[in-house]
């Protein structure tokens, strides 16, 4: 898994082991010295679904003040993923 800022990878985890019934949570801090973007987006929420041939998941992004909280819950994965 990786988090990006534009094309730059700012956080990367290799070999992530997601246990049955668990969801990884990453917290990303928004840099906005004037606070203008933060004030406009505070409380915003996005929920969506990701589906590939190997995995299906539910995604949620929530903005709380200066923090972007990203959650993913894997709902299905092919047995070939190890």
N, C-alpha and C positions, 0 to 999 in steps of 0.2 A: 504494500500500500504506500502511496505517496501523496504529499500535499505540495501544491505548486503555487508560486507567485509569478503569474505570467508563465514564461517558459522555465523559470528557475525552480528546481526542486528544493523546498525548504525543510521538509521532514520526510524521512523514508524509513519504513520498517520492512525487513525481509523475513520471510518464513513465519509470517503471522499465523498463530494457532488460535482459531476462533472456536471455542467450545460450543457444544450443542446448547441452544437456548440462551447464548450470550451475544452481546453486541459490542463491538469496539467503539469507544468514544474518543474523539480528538478535539482538543480545544485550540482555536486559532485566534490570535489577538489582531485586531484591526488597528493599523497605524493611521490616525487622522488627527493631526495636531489642532486643527480648527474645530473639531468635533461636529462639523456640518453634516457629513455623511452619516455619522453615528446617530445623530438626532433624527434624521430622516428615516433610517432603517431600524431603529430600536423597536423590537417586538415583531419584526418580520419573520415569517415562517414559510418554509417550502417543504412539501412532502411529495415524493415521487417513487417510482419503481424502476429498477434496472434489471434488464433481462438480456443475458448472453447465452450462447449454446452451453456454457459450463456452470452458470450461476444465476440465481434470481435473488433479488434483495429489495428491501424497502429502505429508502433514504430519507432522512429528515435533516434540514438545516434550520437553525434558530439563531437569531441575533439578539443578544441581551447586552445592552450597553456597548462595551468595547470588545465583546467576545462573540465569536462565531462558533456555535456548537454543532458538530456534525456527527450524526449517528447513522449507523447502517445495521440492518438486521437481515442476515442471510436466511431466506425462506426455503431455498433448495440449492443443492450443489450436486453435480455429477460425481459418482463414486470414483472416477478417474483422477480427481484432484486430491493430491496427497500432501 
